[in-house]
Amino acid sequence: MLKGIHEREGKWNNVNIESELNEIGSTAELSLSSSAQLFKQLIDEHYIDTGRIFHAGGRVDSNSNGEAVDYGGILIPISYDMRLTDKGRAFIGV
């Protein structure tokens, strides 16, 4: 999953984020539920930086580029600059 996200860095504004995440998960032969759980875990453990699309207080920033994606029942705010953190890059060796 980390490699799939890395391959798409800088391109999230040109794709349907939910479809891309589904494709990344299915490439790893994960169900939508398992893929969503793994994605959430990778965010929680700081392997993925979903970017910033919210102001303080949780309001959507109208100047932001991104969306909140319901991914396998998990609502995740994702910006178009979603990328791996240094920890995520080190894990896959890039």
Buried (B, 14 or more C-beta within 10 A) or exposed (E): BBBBBBEBEEEBEEEEBBEBBBBBBEEEEBEBEEBBBBBBEBBEEEBBBBBEBBEEEEEEBEEBEBBEBEBBEEEBBBBBBBBBBEBBBEBEEE
